[in-house]
Amino acid sequence: MSTEHLGDWSRLAQGGRLAITLVIASGLTGPAGAQVPPGAPARGAAHGAVLTGAVLSADYAVIQFKTVVLRNLSTSDAVFRMPVDLSGRYSIVVPAGVYQIGLEAAHDLLPYCRANVDARAGEERVVDLYPVPRTGTAMTLHGDIALADPRVYYEQFPVTDGLNLVIQYETRIKTRDAITYRGGHVLLTFDTLTVSGDTIKLDPATLVATVEHATRIDIAGKVTSSLIANSPEILLRAKERALKITSATTSDERKF
């Protein structure tokens, strides 16, 4: 199965791979969605969908003063922009449909991409975002020196009904039957799922992915932290929406 570009994020990459030098357009405009204070009932959610979540670092620290950008891919191509609150959270009522979710360009973050999300009428979908920070500068006797940012790339695979599987990586090795992704910022996203680990191995024909030594399991905002110490292996069958979590002492399989 061939990969495709991630919507309008970039036209720089070949074969579906996106270099981190892509530019996310800022100043996007579109119909205003209804902002929902965290924990408050969402008025209008019966007719629309609630998308909510947090912007977090790799160690789950809150990232403030960012703007979440949501693009409706199903019908209108409308764009919604929602600043996060002081706790790094966002919440918005939007028309039901499949949405591309990202962050407005920021000087301290690398451009961020994740998988599209199915926003269902009358439901709340929790989608946490995990951008990679820029390295910044180092102070020396001769002045500040800009440090090299991490090299992060993205590759996406269409799954069904506008949903896709997106893998964030630094290095990529392709063999006859599989693609192996490695690096310090390896991340897999699919709908509301986010998983990170040491290595991701993907069969592009079946879209079955294995995440070795998982360091983060975020399923619709529910972080499975108790298993992380056991370095579990994650098996995702994207077409079946099935997730299997296996550690040294337990094995759990679920649909999501």
KAPEDA-V887609 format. One line per field, one symbol per residue. ss: DSSP state (~ for helix, > for strand, _ for the rest). Layout:
BEGIN
ss = ???
END
This chain:
BEGIN
ss = ________________>>_______________>>_____________>>>>>>>>_____>____>>>>>>______>>>>>_____>>>>>>__>>>>>>>_____>_______>>>____>>>__>___>___>>>>__>>>>______>>>>>>>>__>>>>>>>_>>>>____>>>>____>>>>__>>>>__>>>>>____>>>>>___>>>>__>>____~~~__>>>>>~~~_>>>>>____>>>>>_
END
